[in-house]
Amino acid sequence: MGELLALTSALCFGTTHFLSGLVSRRHHGVTVAACAQAGGTAVSLVPVLLTHAAPAPPSALAWGALSGVGTGVGVACLYRAMNTGPMSVVVPVSDITAVGVPVAAGIAFLGDRPSPSALTGIALALPALWLISRGGTGHAPTAQTPTAQTPTGRTPTAQMPTAQRPTAQPPTGRRAAAPLVTALIAGLGLAVHFFALARVPADAGWWPVVVSRVLSVAVILALLPAVGASVRLPWRAAVTAAAAGALGTLATVLYLLATRQELLSVAVVLSALYPAVPVLLALTVLRERITRPQVAGVLGAGAALALIALG
């Protein structure tokens, strides 16, 4: 039963990233993150209401609060990166950072001694990130709304025959690096989330999860004015984002349940499969194109994530 819970958690996490990434392509990523976390907050109350859970100890709530701050920063930056870069590259970069940083922090400050597998994964992550960052990436062509002729009588680019349209150039330089930097920041925020969540005692109940979600919404709302984003979304986009956030909370609950019914190493490995979902969907459904070095980097990132989880 624990294996099934962990695999379902991975599927929910991956679907959350994919749906939120789709909405972020048309709307500001931070606005999408706010709506998604609001939906996730509503769902987080369900286990509390169903179990009539007693209040958690203050220390557990504090870890939940820190988890929420990390989630708010991480999710906002992740969806913002999805808005400006290809999902098949952004997601592995953020996920490797989110898993690798807590492992490194444990080695440096908590006296952890990872297994050879985890150390190999950390070493593999560095060249994988370099390969992913190398060269330009391309998005699948998107449909453009036809427009009337311009006042000069020229045919707009959207109505030109394919052979006559100017070739879109992949982003280079700072424009290409910006989504990757944002993805790295997202990974750091999510690393704080995972580290803090792991410090919540198993007998603390579900209130720390509620506190985490509420704080994540507060952090994202505070970021909205700084990035010039609106709090409003069209209703269809808002429903999709909220559903994605609800799936994210469900994934967290399923993961916690899996760790209580299965060995932690098994639950972590199975749940860590979730990056494959948005990457594969981005490459197949969205027809994103990446270079061969980046393909190698994505594969290396997936291998590194699995090796770190095995540790």
N, C-alpha and C positions, 0 to 999 in steps of 0.2 A: 504493500500500500504506500509506503514511503517513497518508493521509486516513482510510482505513478503521480504522486503529489508534486515531486520535484520536477518531473518532465512537464507536467501541466503548468507549473510555475514558469518554466523556461518559455513555453509557448505563449503564455500571457505577457511576460516581459517583452518578448520579441515583437508580438503584435502591437503592444503599446507603443514601442519606438517607431514601428512602421506607420501606424495610423497618425501619430503625432507628427511624424516627419512629412507625411502627405499634406496635412493641414498647414504645416509651417512653410510649405513651398508657396502658398498663396497669401499667407497672413504672417504678421510678426511673430517670431518664435517665442518671445517672452510672453506675449498675450496668450498664445496657445498653451504655454506652460502653466499660466495662472488658471486658465479654465480647466486644464487637465487635472491639476492638483486639487482644485475645488471639487471636481467630481470624485477624485480619490478620497478626499476627506469625508464626503457623505457616505461612501461605502465603508470607510474605516469604523464608522459608528455602529455598523450592523453587528459585528461580533460582541461589542460591549453591551448592546441592548439585549441581544439574545441570551447572553450568559449572565447578565446582571452582575458584571465584574465589579469587585471592590476597587477602590482607588489604589494605584500603585505607589510604592515607596518613592519619596522625593528624588533619590538618586537615580532610579529607573526613569522617572519623568525627565530628569535633567539630561540623561543620555538620549532619550527620545527627542528632546528639544534640539540638542546638537545635531542629531540625525536629520531633523527637519530643516535646519539651516543649510546643511550640506546638500540635502535634496533640492531645496529651492534654488541654490546657486547652480547645482549640477544640471537639473532639468532645464532651467531657463537657458543656460549656455548651450546645452545639447540641442535643444530645438532651434535655437538661433543658428547654430552651426549647420543644422539640417536645412535651414532656410537659404544658406549661401553656398553650401558644398554638397557633394554627392553623398547620399546616405551610406553607400557601400564602403566609403572611406572614413566618414565621420564616426560612425558607430564603433568600428574596431579600435580607433584611436582612443576614444573616450573610455571604452570598456577595459582596454589594457591598462590604462592609467588608474581607473577605478579599482582594479584588482591588485595591480603591482605596487601602488603606493602604500596601502596598508601592510603589505608583506614587508616592504623595505622599512617602514616605520617600526614594525615589530622587531626586526633585526637590530635596528639602531638604538631603540629606546626601551624596548620591553624585554630584551634578552631572548627573543624567539630564535629558534634554530630550525629553519625550514629544511625539508627533505631535499635530497639532490634533484628530485623532479621539479620542485618549486624554484630552486636556484637556477636550473637550466631554463625554465620558463622566463625568469626575470632577464637572464642574459639574452635570450632569443627575442624578447620584446623590443630591445633597443634597435637592432638592425631592421626589425619588422616595421617600426615606426618610421625609420629613415626611408625605407622603400615606399611606404604608403605616401610619404610627403614628397617623393621625387616625381617631377614631371607634372603635366596638366591632366585634368580629368574632364570628361565630357558628360553632359546630360543627354538624355534622349530628346529628340525634337518635340516641342510642345505645340499643340494646336493654337493657331492665331486667328483672332476674329477678323474676317474680311472687312475691309473698309472701302469707302468710295475713293475715286481718283482724287489726287491732290489738286489744289487750285492751279498748279502749273501744267496739269494734264498728264503727269507721269503716273505710272502704275505703282502703287505702294509695294514695298518689299514683300509683304505677306501674300500679295496676289501674283508675284512674279513666278514664272516656271521655275522648278527646282534647280535646273542647270544655270539659271541666270541670277539666283540669289547669292548675295555675298556669303562667303564661308565664315561661320562663327568660329572665332579663335578661342581656345581654352584659356582660362584665366592664368596669368603668370605673375611672378614676383609677389608683391604684398597681397594682391587680390587672391592668389592661390593659397598663400600661407594663412590668411586670416581665419578661414573656417577650421583649419587644423589647430591653431592657437586656441580658438574658442572651444574646440573639442577637448583639448588638453585641460583647460580650466574646468570644463564640465566633468572630466574624469576626476580631477582633484576634489570637486564638490561631492561627487558620488562616493569617492573614497572615504571622505569624512562620514558620509551617511552609513556606509557598510561597517566602518570601524565602530561608530557609536552604537549602531543597532546590535552589533555582536556583544556589546557590553551590557545589554539589557538582560537581567536575570530571566530564566525561563518561567519562574513563578510570578512574574510581574503583571501578567495578564495582557490585555490589548490596549490599555490606556496609553502606554508609550507610543504605540503606532498612531493613535489619534492625535497626540501632542505633536508627533513628527509631521503629520500631514497639515495640521493647522499652522505650525510654524513655517512650513514650506510655502504655503499660500501667502503668509504675511511677508516673507522675504521677497517673493516674486512681485507682489503688489508694490513693495518699496522700490523695486528695480524698474518698474514701468516708466516713471517720469524720467529717470536717468537715461534710458535708451530711447525715449520719445515714442513709446508705444501706447496704444489705447487699450483700455480695459474691455472694450466691446468687440464682439465677433459676430458675424452673420450667424443666424440660428443654426443652420446646418453644420457649419464649421464648429460652432460651440458644442453641439450635440456630439459630434465625432470626437472632439478633444476631451470632453467630459467622459465619454465612454472609454477612451484610451486611458485616462487617469483612473477610472474605476477598475480597469483590467490591471493596472499597475499595483493598486492596493490589493486586489485579489491575488496577484502574483506574490506579493510580500507575505500575505497571510498563509498562502499555500507553502511557501518556502519555510516559514517558521514551524508549520505543522509537520513538514517533512523532516526537519531536523529533530523533532521530538519522537519520530517513529522510525528513523533510519540513522545509520552512522553519519556523522557530520560530513566526512570526506565524500561519501556517496551522494548525499543530498547536494553538496556544493558542486560536484562535478556535473551532475545532471542539470541543475539549475543554471550552471555557467554555459550551457549550450545555447542560451537565448540569443547571442549576437548573430548566430547563423540565420535566424528568421528574417530580420530586416535586411541583411546583406543579400540573401538569396532572393527575397522578394524584390529588392531594388534592382538586381541584375536581370531578373526574369520578367517581372511585371512592368517595371519602369524603364527597362532597356538601358540602364546606365552603362556607360562605357568607361573602362579604366585601362591603363597601360599594363604591359606585361610585368614590369617591375612592381607595380602596385598590386597586381594579382598575387605575385609572390609575397608581398608584404601583408596582404589580407590573410593569406593562408598561414603565414608565419605568425600573425597576430592571433589567429584562432588556435594554433598549436600552443603558443605561449600561454594563452588564457587557460587552456585545458591543463597544461603542465603546472601552472601556478595553483589552480584549483585542486589538483591532485596532492599538492603539498599541504 
